[in-house]
Amino acid sequence: MIPIGAETLHTDRLTLLPLLVEHASAMAEVLDDPDLHTFTGGTPASPEALRTRYVRLVAGSPHPSVRWCNWVIRLRASAQLTGTVQATVTETFEGYEAEVAWVVGTPWQARGIATEAARALVTWLEHAPIHRVVAHIHPRHHASAAVATAAGLTPTQRHHDGETRWERTLNPRRTD
Protein backbone atom coordinates (compact mmCIF):
# COMPACT_ATOMS: atom_id res chain seq x y z
CA MET A 1 0.00 0.00 0.00
CA ILE A 2 1.24 3.48 -0.87
CA PRO A 3 2.11 5.44 2.32
CA ILE A 4 0.53 8.77 1.36
CA GLY A 5 -2.88 10.41 1.47
CA ALA A 6 -4.31 13.87 0.90
CA GLU A 7 -4.19 16.18 3.89
CA THR A 8 -4.99 19.86 4.32
CA LEU A 9 -2.23 22.10 2.98
CA HIS A 10 -1.78 25.84 3.56
CA THR A 11 -0.05 28.58 1.60
CA ASP A 12 -0.03 32.33 2.07
CA ARG A 13 -3.34 32.78 0.23
CA LEU A 14 -4.74 29.29 -0.18
CA THR A 15 -5.97 26.25 1.67
CA LEU A 16 -5.87 22.98 -0.24
CA LEU A 17 -8.65 20.85 1.20
CA PRO A 18 -8.87 17.11 0.61
CA LEU A 19 -11.65 16.52 -1.88
CA LEU A 20 -15.09 15.67 -0.48
CA VAL A 21 -18.19 14.59 -2.35
CA GLU A 22 -19.88 17.67 -0.88
CA HIS A 23 -17.57 19.91 -2.98
CA ALA A 24 -19.23 18.76 -6.22
CA SER A 25 -21.97 21.39 -6.44
CA ALA A 26 -19.66 24.36 -5.83
CA MET A 27 -16.95 22.91 -8.07
CA ALA A 28 -19.42 22.39 -10.92
CA GLU A 29 -19.91 26.18 -10.91
CA VAL A 30 -16.15 26.84 -10.67
CA LEU A 31 -15.40 24.53 -13.60
CA ASP A 32 -18.41 25.49 -15.75
CA ASP A 33 -16.51 26.98 -18.69
CA PRO A 34 -15.96 25.08 -21.96
CA ASP A 35 -12.66 26.97 -22.41
CA LEU A 36 -11.20 24.97 -19.52
CA HIS A 37 -11.39 21.91 -21.79
CA THR A 38 -9.56 23.42 -24.77
CA PHE A 39 -6.44 21.33 -24.21
CA THR A 40 -7.85 18.40 -22.23
CA GLY A 41 -11.04 17.68 -24.15
CA GLY A 42 -14.52 17.07 -22.83
CA THR A 43 -17.10 19.51 -21.58
CA PRO A 44 -18.05 20.93 -18.18
CA ALA A 45 -19.65 18.34 -15.91
CA SER A 46 -23.08 18.84 -14.38
CA PRO A 47 -23.23 18.91 -10.57
CA GLU A 48 -24.68 15.37 -10.65
CA ALA A 49 -21.93 14.04 -12.93
CA LEU A 50 -19.25 15.73 -10.84
CA ARG A 51 -20.77 14.27 -7.68
CA THR A 52 -20.61 10.79 -9.22
CA ARG A 53 -16.98 11.38 -10.19
CA TYR A 54 -16.13 12.67 -6.70
CA VAL A 55 -17.75 9.62 -5.07
CA ARG A 56 -15.35 7.47 -7.11
CA LEU A 57 -12.31 9.67 -6.40
CA VAL A 58 -12.99 9.86 -2.65
CA ALA A 59 -13.41 6.07 -2.50
CA GLY A 60 -9.88 5.77 -3.85
CA SER A 61 -8.23 3.72 -6.51
CA PRO A 62 -9.33 0.09 -6.65
CA HIS A 63 -5.73 -0.85 -7.43
CA PRO A 64 -3.51 -1.17 -4.31
CA SER A 65 -0.45 0.17 -6.16
CA VAL A 66 -2.20 3.46 -7.03
CA ARG A 67 -3.22 6.23 -4.61
CA TRP A 68 -5.44 9.13 -5.68
CA CYS A 69 -4.81 12.38 -3.79
CA ASN A 70 -7.24 15.16 -4.71
CA TRP A 71 -7.78 18.63 -3.30
CA VAL A 72 -9.99 21.63 -3.91
CA ILE A 73 -8.29 25.01 -3.85
CA ARG A 74 -9.88 27.53 -1.50
CA LEU A 75 -8.95 31.19 -1.23
CA ARG A 76 -8.42 31.92 2.44
CA ALA A 77 -9.64 35.53 2.35
CA SER A 78 -13.05 34.72 0.85
CA ALA A 79 -13.39 30.95 1.47
CA GLN A 80 -14.20 30.70 -2.26
CA LEU A 81 -13.37 27.45 -4.05
CA THR A 82 -11.36 28.24 -7.18
CA GLY A 83 -10.05 24.97 -8.63
CA THR A 84 -8.40 21.63 -7.97
CA VAL A 85 -5.00 19.96 -7.77
CA GLN A 86 -4.33 16.26 -7.81
CA ALA A 87 -1.58 13.70 -7.54
CA THR A 88 -1.93 10.13 -8.72
CA VAL A 89 0.79 8.19 -6.93
CA THR A 90 2.04 4.90 -8.34
CA GLU A 91 4.84 2.56 -7.43
CA THR A 92 7.55 2.18 -10.08
CA PHE A 93 10.86 0.33 -10.19
CA GLU A 94 12.62 3.57 -9.14
CA GLY A 95 10.23 4.34 -6.29
CA TYR A 96 6.95 6.21 -6.00
CA GLU A 97 5.97 8.56 -8.82
CA ALA A 98 3.28 11.25 -8.59
CA GLU A 99 1.50 12.44 -11.70
CA VAL A 100 0.13 15.88 -10.91
CA ALA A 101 -2.46 18.13 -12.51
CA TRP A 102 -4.23 21.37 -11.72
CA VAL A 103 -7.15 23.42 -12.96
CA VAL A 104 -8.32 26.85 -11.85
CA GLY A 105 -11.70 28.28 -12.81
CA THR A 106 -11.66 31.01 -15.43
CA PRO A 107 -12.61 33.91 -13.10
CA TRP A 108 -9.56 33.16 -10.90
CA GLN A 109 -6.96 32.61 -13.61
CA ALA A 110 -3.91 34.85 -14.11
CA ARG A 111 -3.69 35.52 -10.34
CA GLY A 112 -0.99 32.98 -9.49
CA ILE A 113 -3.44 30.59 -7.83
CA ALA A 114 -2.48 27.55 -9.92
CA THR A 115 1.21 28.28 -9.39
CA GLU A 116 0.81 28.66 -5.63
CA ALA A 117 -1.27 25.48 -5.39
CA ALA A 118 1.09 23.44 -7.60
CA ARG A 119 4.11 24.59 -5.60
CA ALA A 120 2.37 23.62 -2.36
CA LEU A 121 1.56 20.21 -3.80
CA VAL A 122 5.13 19.57 -4.99
CA THR A 123 6.55 20.79 -1.66
CA TRP A 124 4.22 18.37 0.13
CA LEU A 125 5.38 15.57 -2.18
CA GLU A 126 9.02 16.43 -1.35
CA HIS A 127 8.30 15.39 2.24
CA ALA A 128 6.74 12.09 1.16
CA PRO A 129 8.54 9.05 -0.21
CA ILE A 130 8.06 10.31 -3.78
CA HIS A 131 10.90 9.86 -6.26
CA ARG A 132 9.54 11.77 -9.24
CA VAL A 133 6.79 14.25 -10.05
CA VAL A 134 5.32 14.13 -13.55
CA ALA A 135 2.83 16.30 -15.44
CA HIS A 136 1.51 15.96 -18.99
CA ILE A 137 0.92 19.31 -20.69
CA HIS A 138 -0.29 20.19 -24.16
CA PRO A 139 2.52 21.98 -26.06
CA ARG A 140 0.30 25.03 -26.71
CA HIS A 141 -0.94 25.31 -23.11
CA HIS A 142 1.53 28.03 -22.16
CA ALA A 143 -0.17 28.92 -18.87
CA SER A 144 0.07 25.33 -17.63
CA ALA A 145 3.68 25.11 -18.80
CA ALA A 146 4.43 28.25 -16.75
CA VAL A 147 2.85 26.62 -13.67
CA ALA A 148 4.91 23.47 -14.19
CA THR A 149 8.09 25.52 -14.55
CA ALA A 150 7.31 27.45 -11.36
CA ALA A 151 6.83 24.12 -9.55
CA GLY A 152 10.29 23.01 -10.70
CA LEU A 153 9.27 20.61 -13.45
CA THR A 154 11.05 20.60 -16.80
CA PRO A 155 9.85 19.33 -20.17
CA THR A 156 11.23 16.07 -21.52
CA GLN A 157 11.41 14.71 -25.04
CA ARG A 158 8.69 12.19 -24.18
CA HIS A 159 5.14 12.68 -25.47
CA HIS A 160 1.86 10.90 -24.79
CA ASP A 161 -1.51 11.58 -26.44
CA GLY A 162 -0.21 14.85 -27.89
CA GLU A 163 1.09 16.13 -24.55
CA THR A 164 4.65 16.69 -23.39
CA ARG A 165 5.84 14.88 -20.28
CA TRP A 166 7.31 17.24 -17.68
CA GLU A 167 9.32 15.86 -14.74
CA ARG A 168 11.07 16.70 -11.53
CA THR A 169 13.12 14.24 -9.49
CA LEU A 170 12.53 14.81 -5.77
CA ASN A 171 14.13 12.10 -3.68
CA PRO A 172 16.38 9.20 -4.43
CA ARG A 173 14.75 5.81 -3.98
CA ARG A 174 13.54 5.59 -0.39
CA THR A 175 12.36 2.57 1.50
CA ASP A 176 10.53 4.28 4.37
C-alpha positions as CSV (number, residue, x, y, z in Angstrom):
1,M,0.0,0.0,0.0
2,I,1.2,3.5,-0.9
3,P,2.1,5.4,2.3
4,I,0.5,8.8,1.4
5,G,-2.9,10.4,1.5
6,A,-4.3,13.9,0.9
7,E,-4.2,16.2,3.9
8,T,-5.0,19.9,4.3
9,L,-2.2,22.1,3.0
10,H,-1.8,25.8,3.6
11,T,0.0,28.6,1.6
12,D,0.0,32.3,2.1
13,R,-3.3,32.8,0.2
14,L,-4.7,29.3,-0.2
15,T,-6.0,26.2,1.7
16,L,-5.9,23.0,-0.2
17,L,-8.7,20.9,1.2
18,P,-8.9,17.1,0.6
19,L,-11.7,16.5,-1.9
20,L,-15.1,15.7,-0.5
21,V,-18.2,14.6,-2.4
22,E,-19.9,17.7,-0.9
23,H,-17.6,19.9,-3.0
24,A,-19.2,18.8,-6.2
25,S,-22.0,21.4,-6.4
26,A,-19.7,24.4,-5.8
27,M,-16.9,22.9,-8.1
28,A,-19.4,22.4,-10.9
29,E,-19.9,26.2,-10.9
30,V,-16.1,26.8,-10.7
31,L,-15.4,24.5,-13.6
32,D,-18.4,25.5,-15.8
33,D,-16.5,27.0,-18.7
34,P,-16.0,25.1,-22.0
35,D,-12.7,27.0,-22.4
36,L,-11.2,25.0,-19.5
37,H,-11.4,21.9,-21.8
38,T,-9.6,23.4,-24.8
39,F,-6.4,21.3,-24.2
40,T,-7.9,18.4,-22.2
41,G,-11.0,17.7,-24.1
42,G,-14.5,17.1,-22.8
43,T,-17.1,19.5,-21.6
44,P,-18.1,20.9,-18.2
45,A,-19.7,18.3,-15.9
46,S,-23.1,18.8,-14.4
47,P,-23.2,18.9,-10.6
48,E,-24.7,15.4,-10.6
49,A,-21.9,14.0,-12.9
50,L,-19.2,15.7,-10.8
51,R,-20.8,14.3,-7.7
52,T,-20.6,10.8,-9.2
53,R,-17.0,11.4,-10.2
54,Y,-16.1,12.7,-6.7
55,V,-17.7,9.6,-5.1
56,R,-15.4,7.5,-7.1
57,L,-12.3,9.7,-6.4
58,V,-13.0,9.9,-2.6
59,A,-13.4,6.1,-2.5
60,G,-9.9,5.8,-3.9
61,S,-8.2,3.7,-6.5
62,P,-9.3,0.1,-6.6
63,H,-5.7,-0.9,-7.4
64,P,-3.5,-1.2,-4.3
65,S,-0.4,0.2,-6.2
66,V,-2.2,3.5,-7.0
67,R,-3.2,6.2,-4.6
68,W,-5.4,9.1,-5.7
69,C,-4.8,12.4,-3.8
70,N,-7.2,15.2,-4.7
71,W,-7.8,18.6,-3.3
72,V,-10.0,21.6,-3.9
73,I,-8.3,25.0,-3.8
74,R,-9.9,27.5,-1.5
75,L,-9.0,31.2,-1.2
76,R,-8.4,31.9,2.4
77,A,-9.6,35.5,2.3
78,S,-13.1,34.7,0.8
79,A,-13.4,31.0,1.5
80,Q,-14.2,30.7,-2.3
81,L,-13.4,27.5,-4.0
82,T,-11.4,28.2,-7.2
83,G,-10.1,25.0,-8.6
84,T,-8.4,21.6,-8.0
85,V,-5.0,20.0,-7.8
86,Q,-4.3,16.3,-7.8
87,A,-1.6,13.7,-7.5
88,T,-1.9,10.1,-8.7
89,V,0.8,8.2,-6.9
90,T,2.0,4.9,-8.3
91,E,4.8,2.6,-7.4
92,T,7.6,2.2,-10.1
93,F,10.9,0.3,-10.2
94,E,12.6,3.6,-9.1
95,G,10.2,4.3,-6.3
96,Y,7.0,6.2,-6.0
97,E,6.0,8.6,-8.8
98,A,3.3,11.2,-8.6
99,E,1.5,12.4,-11.7
100,V,0.1,15.9,-10.9
101,A,-2.5,18.1,-12.5
102,W,-4.2,21.4,-11.7
103,V,-7.1,23.4,-13.0
104,V,-8.3,26.8,-11.8
105,G,-11.7,28.3,-12.8
106,T,-11.7,31.0,-15.4
107,P,-12.6,33.9,-13.1
108,W,-9.6,33.2,-10.9
109,Q,-7.0,32.6,-13.6
110,A,-3.9,34.8,-14.1
111,R,-3.7,35.5,-10.3
112,G,-1.0,33.0,-9.5
113,I,-3.4,30.6,-7.8
114,A,-2.5,27.5,-9.9
115,T,1.2,28.3,-9.4
116,E,0.8,28.7,-5.6
117,A,-1.3,25.5,-5.4
118,A,1.1,23.4,-7.6
119,R,4.1,24.6,-5.6
120,A,2.4,23.6,-2.4
121,L,1.6,20.2,-3.8
122,V,5.1,19.6,-5.0
123,T,6.5,20.8,-1.7
124,W,4.2,18.4,0.1
125,L,5.4,15.6,-2.2
126,E,9.0,16.4,-1.3
127,H,8.3,15.4,2.2
128,A,6.7,12.1,1.2
129,P,8.5,9.1,-0.2
130,I,8.1,10.3,-3.8
131,H,10.9,9.9,-6.3
132,R,9.5,11.8,-9.2
133,V,6.8,14.3,-10.0
134,V,5.3,14.1,-13.5
135,A,2.8,16.3,-15.4
136,H,1.5,16.0,-19.0
137,I,0.9,19.3,-20.7
138,H,-0.3,20.2,-24.2
139,P,2.5,22.0,-26.1
140,R,0.3,25.0,-26.7
141,H,-0.9,25.3,-23.1
142,H,1.5,28.0,-22.2
143,A,-0.2,28.9,-18.9
144,S,0.1,25.3,-17.6
145,A,3.7,25.1,-18.8
146,A,4.4,28.2,-16.7
147,V,2.8,26.6,-13.7
148,A,4.9,23.5,-14.2
149,T,8.1,25.5,-14.5
150,A,7.3,27.5,-11.4
151,A,6.8,24.1,-9.5
152,G,10.3,23.0,-10.7
153,L,9.3,20.6,-13.4
154,T,11.1,20.6,-16.8
155,P,9.8,19.3,-20.2
156,T,11.2,16.1,-21.5
157,Q,11.4,14.7,-25.0
158,R,8.7,12.2,-24.2
159,H,5.1,12.7,-25.5
160,H,1.9,10.9,-24.8
161,D,-1.5,11.6,-26.4
162,G,-0.2,14.8,-27.9
163,E,1.1,16.1,-24.6
164,T,4.6,16.7,-23.4
165,R,5.8,14.9,-20.3
166,W,7.3,17.2,-17.7
167,E,9.3,15.9,-14.7
168,R,11.1,16.7,-11.5
169,T,13.1,14.2,-9.5
170,L,12.5,14.8,-5.8
171,N,14.1,12.1,-3.7
172,P,16.4,9.2,-4.4
173,R,14.7,5.8,-4.0
174,R,13.5,5.6,-0.4
175,T,12.4,2.6,1.5
176,D,10.5,4.3,4.4
